[in-house]
Amino acid sequence: MRNIIYLAGLLLLVSIAPQALFAATPASPVQFTTVDAHYDVLKGNIKVATISETYTRTQGGYHIESVTKAIGLLAMFKAEVIRVTSEGTLTSKGLRPLTYIQERKLDTERNTRADFDWKTKHITLTDRAGKRTLPLPAGTQDRLSAMYQFMFAPLQNATELNFNMTNGSKVDEYSYRITPDQNMTIPLGTFKALYVASPPQDGENQTEIWLATEHGNFPYKMIITESGGDKFMQVLTQINFE
């Protein structure tokens, strides 16, 4: 079983901050016009990257942009910047991606792109291996839209979540277990949460995500545990909903 790698390219680059302004979310995520989120990424107790993301609702659609920047010692060795965008439409079931682009400032040969054709049910992937077209499973998300799709998915009474996702190079199926009524503490405070985690398996990375239930199931914290035991944590440091 494979795991979702959301740390905006952090594991490909080789994530606590002051109190920040917090605005409560509207009752329904469909009402959001803008979400502006900032994260620290730590390996152990060392901050190695920052992530800045903006979700914008457009006329009948959405645009998400995420920028990851290496900092500290990591930046001294490789000052990589990764910009990821996802654009698509909004449907009764949430986000439906049309274009996903991942661009690197330094390792440009590792750039990827996915173009979704929902009418023909095909997806075109572009990476350093070239361009190819594959069948497009229903409900497929890209690596960026998947995190914002949590705001639209009916998770409150769910015990598991299964979906397909692309990183621009391939389309994989992902499976997660959901545990309700959890708490998480981050620099912004303590929040009620849904705990979403991939089942541990030998030789595989494990992903753990905490979704703030009082704030639209927005992902406030994530931990990636590599098969060798190294842990990377992505934690929200600033958020604003409009």
N, C-alpha and C positions, 0 to 999 in steps of 0.2 A: 504494500500500500504506500502510495506516495503522499507527501504532505505539502500543504500550501506554503509557499515561501513569499510572505508579504513584506518582509523588511526592506522593501523598495530597493532590492539589489545588494543589501548589505553582505549576504553570504557570498556574493559574487565579487564584492570589493575586497575581501580577504583571501544596543545598540546596545543629584536630582535637582530638577531645575527649580527656580523660584516660583512662588505662587503667581498664578496668572488670572486675568479676567475671565469669568465664566458666565455664560448666559444660558438660561434654561431653554430647552427645546420646545417647539410647538407640540400640540397633541399628536399630530400625524406627520411622519417624515415627508409625505407628499407636499406639505406646506413649505418645506425648506426652499429658500431661494439660493442661499449660500451657506456652506459650512467651511470654516477656516480652521484647520487643525495643525498643531505642531507637536512633534515627538522628539524625545531623546532616544538614542539607541546605545545600549551598553553591552559590553562583553565582561562578565563578572561585575566589578565595580567601576570599570573604566568606560567613560563615554567615548565612543568611536565614530559616531555619525549623528547628524540631525536630519529630520524629515519635515518638510513643509508641504501641506496638501490643501487644495481648494476644490470643493465641489460646488458647481454652479448649475442651477436648473435653468434651462433655456426654453424657448417656445416648443413645447412638446418633447423636449429631450434633456440631455444633461451633458456636462463637460467636467472631467476630473483631471487635475494636474498634480503630480507628486514630484518633488525634487529632493533627492538624497545627496548630502555632502559629507564626505569624510572629514574628520577633524582630529586634532591632536597628533599622536605619533603616526596613526594610520595615514593622515593627510601628508605627513612629511615623507613617507615612503611612496604614496600614490594619492595625489590630490584629485581623486575621481569625483565626478558629478554625474548623477544619473537622473534623467528627466523622463518621466513616464506619463502618458496621457491616455485617457479613455473617453470616447464620445459615442453617444447613441441616443436611443429614444426611451421614453418612459411609458410603460404599459401598466395594465391593471395588476400585473405580477411583478412590477418593479423595473429594474434596469435591463435594457436589451442593447448590448454593445454593437456598434457598427465598425469602429476602428480602434485599434490598440497599438500604441507605438512606444517602444522603449529605446531611448537614445543615450549613449555614453559619450562623455567629453573626450576620454582618452582611448578606451578600447572600442573604437567605432565598429570594428569587425564583429563585435558581439551585439550590435543593434538588432532588434527584432520588430516585427510588425504582424498584426493579424487584421484581416478584413473579413467581416461577417456578411454573408448574403442569406438573409432569412427566407427570401422567396424561393431560392433554389436549394436551400438547406446545405450550403457549402461554406467552408471557411478557407481563405487563402492565407498561408503562412509564409513569411519572408524572413530569412536569416542568412548567415554566412554560407549555408549549404545551398542557397538558392530559393526559388519560389515553388510552392506546391499547393494543390487544392485537395481538401479532405472533406468527408461528410461532417456536417455540423449538427451535433446532438442538441435536442431541445433544451432550452434553459442554460446553455453554455455561457459562462462569464469569463472575463479576462482577469488577470492577476490583480488589477486595481479595482475594477468594478465589483469584484466578489466581496470586498470588505464593506462597500456601501450597500450592497444588496441585502445585508443583514437588517437594514432599517425597514425593508419592505417584506421580508420573509416572515411567515406565520410561525414563530419559534416558541411562543409562550407555553404551548402544551406539547411541543415536540420532544422526542427523546433522541433523535438522530437526524442528521442532515447529509444528503448525498447530492452531488452536482458535478458537472464537468467544467473545466477551466483551462484556459490557454495562457501561455507565457510568450506567445509569438513564434515559438519553435515547435510546439506540440500541443495536443489536447489530451488531458488526463482526467480520470474520474477520482473524486475525493470523497472521503467518508469521515464524518465527525459524530461524536457523542455529545449530547447536550445535558447539562446538569443545572437545574433552576435554583433560585433562592440562595445564591452565593454573595459574598461580599469581597470587594477588592479595595485596597488602599494604595493610592498613588499620590504624588505631590499635590494634586488638586483637591484631595480629600478622600473620604470613604464612600463608596457607591454600591448599591445593589447591582447584581450582575447575573447574567447567564454565563456559565462556564462551558466553552465549546472546545473540545480536544480530540485530536486524532488518537486512536488506540495505539499504545506502544507496541512496536514490533522490532525484532532484532535486525540490526543493520539499517534501520530507517530513522530519519529525523522525526521528532515529535513536535507538533504544534499545539499550543494552548492559547486560547483567546478569551478575554473577559469583555463581554458586551454590557454596557451600562443600560439597564432596563428602564430606568427613569428618564433616560435621554435618548430615546429612539433606537435602542440596541446598537448604539455606535461603539466601535471597538476602542476601548480606552487603554488596554494593555495586551501584550502578546509576548510569549516566550517560545523560542525555538531551541530545542535541545538536540544537538547533533548526535549522530550515532556514536561518536567518540566521547561524548559527555560534555562538551563545551556548550554553554548556554548563552544565547543572545536575547536581550529583553528590549522591547519597544514599548515606551511608556508615554502617555499623553502629558504634555506640559502646558498646553494652552489650547482653548477651544472657543469658538464663537459661532452661534447659530443665528441665522436671520430668516 
